Amino acid sequence: MLLSYSGITQNSNECLNSIIWSIFSKTKNHGYRYIRGAAALACIYFNQGRSGLLEFFKDIDIDVNDELINTILGKDQECLQKSIVATQKQNDIRERKNQTRFESTAAEANTSEYGGGRH
């Protein structure tokens, strides 16, 4: 999963939970149907991104205008780009650590004496 969909956590359950709670306020009491609906929307959002909501709107016969479609797809694209950049940074860090480890191992294995001034 690409950084658990920008939830800045590697635990997908925590990320899904944060999406659910971002849909409605914690300060109000909500009924079972409301929470269940929020959980369903969060699952769609979590698994398919904002573009998954378009299919949901179509299924429940809500007309969506072009502006909303473009906004939804644009935000999904932004999120994907952020995830790609973060993954690339992690790969770069991993590669640098591997290179440092390799150089350190090579330096330890080098048993030649320092021959200052010898040719």
Phi, psi and omega in degrees: 000136184285091179052037181046045175053054175060022176277001180053039175215151178266356179265111185296330178294319178296320181294315179298318178299319180293327177293316179302311183288340177284343181285325180218164186287143175277345186277349179253151172277131181239146179281172182302315182297320181294314180294319178298319177296318178296320178295320178296315178297320179296321178295317177299312181298317183292317185278326186238359183078185181297331181295337175295334178292332179299316178296321178298314179300320179296318181297328181258018175059045172255121178286136181242131180277167183299324181298316179295318178301313180296321178296314181298312181294324178296318180292322175299318180295318177300315181297318179296318179297317178299319180294320179296316179297315180296319178295319178297319178298317178298318179295320178297316178298315179299318180295318178298318179296319178297318179295316178298317178298317179297314180296321179295317179295319179295321179293321178292326182284340181284107183256005181293145180279151176286123181248068183303121177085348179280144178241000000 
